[in-house]
């Protein structure tokens, strides 16, 4: 097997977890066609940060299957959306 001519990227466990959570947040956003206003947020950046945090929470709860994660995140986001809309006066 020939030597790999490029540098190898080394990531800490925390970096791998963060990268995975961000990718899962992007996938969730695309799959659910989520928009910032759905959660009472002003922009996509805030929405993605929220979705990223929800994915990290699902990791902390050790929810590994997609149906479990989705149910957990859906519930958390419904509560967040209601709170944000209430704060905005909607």
PyMOL commands that set and color helices and strands:
alter all, ss='L'
color gray80, all
select helices_A, chain A and resi 13-31+36-39+44-60+66-88
alter helices_A, ss='H'
color red, helices_A
deselect
rebuild
show_as cartoon
